[in-house]
């Protein structure tokens, strides 16, 4: 659940030091969403980043950005997030890893992205768009900053329908306590198409994360508990055990639908 842009003020970060430490214990240092580098590589499957200019939207604490910098050979990757604490962490991590010449990090208030038209060859995002309620405006911005022929490769946390969330889903979102703006696969596809993207597709990852999340909960209640408590305290761990328990219900029902998304900006002279 990487921190990202939304229709909210950024004065009070949702991903504070405790959240960064806790999720680092659970998902790996610098990771604010699940699956580690393996899931990042699945999202990017078939996309050549070598020598390209890449935007990592909602980069969080930079673990994913630095993995892409190391493993995929971009000319430059820019990590963007609205929350300054995670950007500070990401910059420090890049400097420590000797990757500051390849990976740079930018923060700005929610809204228009602080990049030029056609600046990037590829936009990547990992479970960050959930924090942006206005999907239509978001994809319009992605379209603007992509070069013609550019690719959007992302994952996000979706809701499986357009209707009223179930009581279980409302309980889960309340337990998270984050600014979730969940939308259905149909709305994502429509928003991508309205922005001008071609070839939009959504691939459900519910079955994968349903099992992974169950394992995460078991680890929090068992072998990982002591390490997590040492990092953030017992009360924080107990709160997240309750959150993961609530999340498991909506993963099992299919209402919570993590997904991969892919689309492209038509080359100049081509119609979407």
NORQUI-V140656 format. One record per residue. N is the residue number from 1. PSI is psi in whole degrees, 0 to 359 (999 if undefined). Layout:
N&PSI + N&PSI
//
This chain:
1&64 + 2&140 + 3&145 + 4&185 + 5&149 + 6&184 + 7&43 + 8&161 + 9&149 + 10&16 + 11&320 + 12&102 + 13&137 + 14&330 + 15&82 + 16&187 + 17&321 + 18&316 + 19&318 + 20&317 + 21&315 + 22&311 + 23&331 + 24&321 + 25&317 + 26&318 + 27&351 + 28&147 + 29&125 + 30&0 + 31&128 + 32&18 + 33&160 + 34&165 + 35&343 + 36&195 + 37&333 + 38&317 + 39&325 + 40&314 + 41&328 + 42&318 + 43&322 + 44&5 + 45&127 + 46&358 + 47&120 + 48&115 + 49&356 + 50&123 + 51&9 + 52&163 + 53&122 + 54&139 + 55&128 + 56&101 + 57&126 + 58&51 + 59&345 + 60&221 + 61&5 + 62&358 + 63&317 + 64&316 + 65&315 + 66&326 + 67&315 + 68&320 + 69&319 + 70&315 + 71&340 + 72&358 + 73&37 + 74&154 + 75&321 + 76&142 + 77&130 + 78&117 + 79&128 + 80&137 + 81&155 + 82&347 + 83&120 + 84&322 + 85&320 + 86&325 + 87&319 + 88&316 + 89&316 + 90&317 + 91&318 + 92&320 + 93&320 + 94&318 + 95&317 + 96&328 + 97&357 + 98&29 + 99&12 + 100&339 + 101&343 + 102&321 + 103&119 + 104&160 + 105&138 + 106&138 + 107&146 + 108&164 + 109&159 + 110&151 + 111&219 + 112&134 + 113&142 + 114&50 + 115&156 + 116&160 + 117&137 + 118&32 + 119&335 + 120&147 + 121&327 + 122&137 + 123&127 + 124&146 + 125&138 + 126&100 + 127&42 + 128&333 + 129&342 + 130&334 + 131&0 + 132&105 + 133&322 + 134&87 + 135&326 + 136&314 + 137&322 + 138&311 + 139&330 + 140&320 + 141&318 + 142&316 + 143&319 + 144&314 + 145&354 + 146&145 + 147&153 + 148&135 + 149&358 + 150&165 + 151&139 + 152&121 + 153&116 + 154&167 + 155&157 + 156&170 + 157&112 + 158&163 + 159&145 + 160&2 + 161&172 + 162&359 + 163&190 + 164&132 + 165&147 + 166&168 + 167&322 + 168&321 + 169&319 + 170&320 + 171&319 + 172&312 + 173&321 + 174&322 + 175&322 + 176&317 + 177&24 + 178&165 + 179&77 + 180&128 + 181&68 + 182&145 + 183&164 + 184&163 + 185&320 + 186&320 + 187&321 + 188&312 + 189&318 + 190&320 + 191&319 + 192&314 + 193&318 + 194&328 + 195&340 + 196&358 + 197&151 + 198&154 + 199&28 + 200&136 + 201&153 + 202&128 + 203&119 + 204&137 + 205&23 + 206&313 + 207&321 + 208&307 + 209&334 + 210&315 + 211&319 + 212&316 + 213&323 + 214&319 + 215&323 + 216&317 + 217&317 + 218&322 + 219&320 + 220&325 + 221&347 + 222&252 + 223&337 + 224&350 + 225&313 + 226&317 + 227&318 + 228&318 + 229&320 + 230&329 + 231&321 + 232&354 + 233&155 + 234&320 + 235&319 + 236&319 + 237&317 + 238&319 + 239&318 + 240&332 + 241&318 + 242&321 + 243&313 + 244&326 + 245&317 + 246&321 + 247&323 + 248&325 + 249&315 + 250&339 + 251&316 + 252&325 + 253&341 + 254&357 + 255&324 + 256&117 + 257&80 + 258&145 + 259&155 + 260&144 + 261&144 + 262&139 + 263&170 + 264&153 + 265&123 + 266&146 + 267&158 + 268&135 + 269&353 + 270&147 + 271&141 + 272&999
//
